[in-house]
Amino acid sequence: MSNEQLAGIFKALGDPTRLKIFETLRCCAVEVEVDESGQCRPARSLSVGEVCCRFGGSMSTISHHLKELRLAGLIRMEKRGRWIYCSVNPDSLELIQSWVQSDRTDCVPETAPEMAREGETVGCC
């Protein structure tokens, strides 16, 4: 896992609105749903319009937040007919989980001049 990838994920989730959107999509556990036209929709997803309705923001603002989540790799977007459906990218959840649960024995003390007095070493432990 790369630090840039994790930084992008945490930066995207650092915005309170994006965090709420991501949590809403993550908690959307409907196995299968049929829309008004009788079409099956992707499991565990919401349309962009449904996200807008749940958060009350303008379509352009919500679309911007969804774009940032997509670019960070946190969500997937799938066009089906007239609608675009959003769902959590399970790979991103695995990446975050593996980072949180990783064995931190690879920590090596580094000299951090802005944090240490001259000659001191600052590490993770």
Buried (B, 14 or more C-beta within 10 A) or exposed (E): EEEEBBEBBEEBBEBEBBBEBBEBBBEBEEEEBEEEEEEEBBEBBBBBEBBBEBBEBEEEEBBBBBEBBBEBBBBBBEEBEEBBBBBBBEEBEEBBEEBEEEEEEEEEEEEEEEEBEEEEEEEEE
